[in-house]
């Protein structure tokens, strides 16, 4: 399927989830994340959900990370093409930007070179680890500037599509994708 068709399909599927389904599936995903071989790392980047788009509630994963004394990094949109990354602390204050994304007002910036693990929002992914988001390219540009060994983990309410037909050379594939029922590994080494 083409990206544009998958965006429509999965936006509709997501919007049909009840509040209870959203909560139970988000908890299942957080519990499955505990099984990944990532816990020797220190710097974890995670997105904050856009409620209007019925995104996965990442609060459970954030609680796990903080409970394990990991450094939790959250993004902020600073231009139409760029994200900045902030350490989550007890003093972090949040606002909602014009895209309805919750983001930190300010704080301690963290360079992308420090990041070990990145949890990535997506609408759909395929059996090869290719993902599609909303089409603005924030994460592909962000990932391009990260270390080559950064671990890229997608979070999805739904299982993999067989194939996304129109993958671009600039699209960066996932290492893992966690759903409520299955964890996919795309790592080759």
PyMOL commands that set and color helices and strands:
alter all, ss='L'
color gray80, all
select helices_A, chain A and resi 3-15+19-33+51-53+59-67+112-114+138-144
alter helices_A, ss='H'
color red, helices_A
select strands_A, chain A and resi 43-45+71-79+82-87+94-96+102-104+117-120+124-125+131-132+151-155+176-178+183-185
alter strands_A, ss='S'
color yellow, strands_A
deselect
rebuild
show_as cartoon
